[in-house]
Amino acid sequence: MKRLCRTLLSALLVVISMNMALADTDTRALKEGLRINGKSVPVASVKRTPLEGIFEVRLESGETLYSDARGEHFVVGNLFANRDDGLVNLTQQAQDAVRAERLAKIPKEDKVIFRGEQAPKATLQVFTDVTCPYCRKLHEEVPELNEMGIEVQYLAFPRSGLNSEGARLMQQIWCAPNPSEAMSAAKRDETLDVEPDCDNPVADQYHLGRELGVQGTPAIVFQDGRMVPGYVPAERLAAMLGIEE
């Protein structure tokens, strides 16, 4: 009996190993050979999902789709897990994780940072455009956020593109001797006496924002990668972070 159990266990392990090897082969094949309309598609990552034979395919453009192993059938949309405590958006969780990972790699010197005197309790990263009225409204509340222990790290996202006035202004900000002062001045509609000709990250951050799903400004990103589009009052942001005044 023991010998039979060992034999069955060995056979089961072989099947599991074969299935994992096949799945790994499928992920490589999808990543290297996915084609749509006869054209190769740039794939950032391919991962298995809880659904057998279905893979999560994240494109370099930031979009996510679900594919069979051969890339012959696709589903575009969110994948949910139906759990005892409710529905869990697995697609959103994966996107948040990627967003948090990508933003964590940006050096602090490439951001315009506003923080209080004490060590921050939480950090918000905000894609901003100095010509955006709601970005200016949010910036007026940055001192309040800092007082509550919330650090604000700005990233550039000229909503009208890299040839816009907003892009030029933000290049000036990042080229200024004191970018935080320049940011505040620009959002007060003051003229900046700075040449926008230094090596600055505005273009890179704009492209990154588009990859991460930013469609407008302000786009507020929490430390776990969750993104909230649009203006949110300081008190509500603090509540969302679990911080009491």
N, C-alpha and C positions, 0 to 999 in steps of 0.2 A: 504493500500500500504506500509506504514511504517513497519507494522507488518510482511508483506511478505518479505521485504528487510532484516529485522532483522533475520527472520527465515533462509533465504538463507545464510546470513553472518555467522550465527551460524553453519549451516551445513558445510559451506566451511572451517571454523576453525577446525571443528571436523575432516574433511578429511585430512587437513594439519597436524594436530597433530598425526593422525593415521599413515600417511605416514612417518613422522619424527620418530615415535616410531618404525615402521617397519625397517626403515633405520638403526636406532641405534641397533636394534636386529641383523640385517644383519652384521653390522661392528663387533659386538662382536662375532658372530658365525664364521666369517672369521678369526678373530684374534686368536680364541681359537681352531678352528677345521680344518684349511686349511691343506689339504694333497695332496701331489704330488707323483705319483708312489706308492701309498699306505702308504707313510711315512709322519709323521707330519712335517710341515715346520715352523721353528722359525720366527714369524712375529713381526716386531718392531711396526708397526702402520697400521691402516686401516682408510681411509678417503673417504667420498663421493666425487664424481667428478661432473662437470656440466652435464655429460651424465647420464640420468636417468637409474638406475639399475646397473651402473658400478662404481666400487670402486677402489681407488688407494691403492695398497698393497705394503708397503715397508718392505722388509725382513731384518732380523738382519745382513745379509751379506752385506747390502747396496744396493742391487738390487731393482728395482721397476717394478711392473707389474700391469696390470689392470684386474679385475675379475668381473664376475657376482656375484650375491648375494650368490649363492650356491657353488661357487668355482669350477664350472664345465667347464667353458671356460675362457681362458686367452688371453690377448693381451700383447705382450712385445714390448716396443718401447716408443716413446715420444707422449704425448698428447698435441695438439695445440689448441689454441682458435683463431678463425678467426674473427678478430676485424677490425674496420674501419681503424685503423692506421697500420694494418699489422698483421702477424701471431705472436702469443705469445706462447712460449714454456712453458706450464704449468708444465710439468715434470721437466724441468730444474729449474724453479723457486722454486719448492718444494724441490729439491735436494740442491739448494743453501741455502735455509732457514735452512734446517737441518744442513748443513755444518757449517753455521755461528753460529748456536745455540750450536753445539757440541764444536766448537773451543773456544767459549766465556767462556766455563766452565773450561778450562784449566788454572790453576793458573800461574801467571807470573813467579813465581820461578821455574816452570818446563820448561820454555823456555830459550833459549839463545838469549838475546835481544841486538840489536844495535840501538842506537838513537843519535840524535844530541843534542846540548846544549839547544835548544829551545823546547818548547812543540810541539809535532808532529802534523802536519796537517792531516796525514793519517797513517794507519798501514797496513803492509803486513805481512801475516804469510806464512812461506815458509817451506815446507817439504824438507829436505836436506839430502845428503849423502856426507861425506867429501871425498870419493874416486871418486866422480862424476866430470868429467872435466867441465861440464857446470855449476855445482854448484860452483866450484871454480871461474869460469869466472864471475858469478853473484856476488860472494862475493867480488871480486875486485872492484865492483861498489857500494858496500854498503856505503862507505864514501860519495860518490856523492849523493846517495839516502838520507842519513842523512842530508846532507847540504841543500837539497831541502825540508826538513821537513817530510821525510818519515821514519817511524820507521820500522825496520825489526825484526820480531820475528821468530826464527828458531825452528822447530820441527824435531825430528829424524825420518828418514825413510831409513834404510839400504836396498837398492834396491836388494841386493843379499840374504836377509834374516837375521835372528837373529843369525845365526852361522857364519856370514861372518866377514871379517876383518873390513869392514865399521862399523858393529855393535859394534865391540870391541873398535874401535877408538872413536865412539860417546859415548859409556859408559865411556871412559876415560874423554871425554870432560865434560860430565855432572857431573863427580866425581871430577873434578879439582877445586881448590880454586877459580879460576877466569875462568869460562866457556867461556866467550867471547874471552879472550886471547887465550885459548886453542883451540877454534874453528878456529881462524885465523891462529894459528900455524899449526894445522892439515891440513888446506887447502893450506898451503905453503909446505906441505909434510915434516914438521918437526916432530921429534920424541917426543912423550909426555911421561914424566916421572911420570905417574899417574896410580895407580891400578884401574881397572874397577870393583871394588867390592862394591861400595856404593849402597844404595837404589836409583836407577835412573829410569826415565820414558821412556827409549828408547823402551822397548818392548811394553809398552802400547801405545806409540805414533805410532809405526809401525803398530800395529793392527788397531788403529783408522784410520790411513791413508788409509789402505786397505778398511775399511768400507766406507770411504768417497769418494772412487773412485780414489785414487792416484795409478798410475801405473808406474811412473818413477819420477826422480828428475832432476832439481828442480820442485816442484809443488807449484805455487804461488797462494795464496788465498786472495781475497780482503775482505774488511770488510762486504760486503753484501753476502759473501759466494761464489761468482763467483770464479772458479778455472781456471788458465791458466797453462797448462803443458809446461815445457821446459824453456830455457833461454829467457829472454826478456830484452833488453837494458834499462838502467836507464831512459833515456830520454823518451822512449816509455811508460814505467811504469808510469812516472809522468804525461804524457799526458792522459793515461787511467784513472788516478785518478783526472784529471782536475786541476793539479798543474802546474803552470808556473814557470820556473826557475827565 
